[in-house]
Amino acid sequence: MSGGLLVIGDVITDVVARHEGPLAPATDTPARIAMLPGGAGANAACWAVRRGARDVRMLGRVGADAAAWHGQALIRAGVRPLLITDQYEPTGTVVSLVDSAANGERTFLTDSGAALRLSVADWRDGLLNGVSHLHLSGYLCFAEEPRALVRLAMAAARARRVPVSVDPASAGFVARMGVERFLATVKGADVLLPNRDEALLLTGADDPVRAAEALGSRFPLVVVTLGAEGALVAGGGAEVVKVSGVRVTPRDTTGAGDAFTGGFLAARLGGAGVVAAAEAGCRAGAEAVTLIGGRPAQYG
């Protein structure tokens, strides 16, 4: 497989607050705070470049407040920004609370802002010119306007025989939307990239292997990420394959799944098989958790 990668999804401002130990209710908790460019879709695009992909493009919607900053950040990362400036909503913002004493585990407070105003009006079939793979951030599925764009983009990709991958993005948002409604929205995707919690939620299974098997009966390829434990590859009626993770000391787990996605897609575009691509994704995810924020080392 060769050619460009088009990512459609969220471009977000991350406010990363690293604190040691539990938050202290009703008083101060010391923290180190940084404002960084983020967003699941944009992060994945940056990691794809970091892992060797060429001609990576990012379609998203941002507010006028931070459009130039985000565009420049993508350019510095080697991604071609296809950003639409929204005149009504500010750029989406995520507050990431990172517990440095708990292996960098994080909790998100999410205001999607302009990201969820991406719509069919922002689509042109020419966006797929020279594209060999389309990746969609699941955050687009959680509001009516971007959900319509997901359906349109998937149909356009199928017409051109361009494979499509989807990252479910958020177990919490999938639960609010409803599992069956989410699965119906992404029906027809060639690759589903859930994490463990998302896979269990989408199937009702009590074990990630069973979840991978169940999802593998609905999608041609499923890769379930397991954090430091690696990943599971399923689909096509084949037995589930376990890929080992890479052990590192984590600082911040923000964006680890996005890094896996970028690494996986870069490897696939470079001609790697599915298992080798999952191994590449694990290496990217391991690198990501040693950095602060969700992007490659220029922000770490």
PyMOL commands that set and color helices and strands:
alter all, ss='L'
color gray80, all
select helices_A, chain A and resi 40-50+67-76+113-117+120-122+125-128+138-142+144-159+171-177+179-185+196-203+208-216+227-229+256-269+274-288+297-299
alter helices_A, ss='H'
color red, helices_A
select strands_A, chain A and resi 4-8+12-19+31-38+56-63+80-86+92-99+105-111+131-137+164-167+191-192+221-225+231-235+238-243
alter strands_A, ss='S'
color yellow, strands_A
deselect
rebuild
show_as cartoon
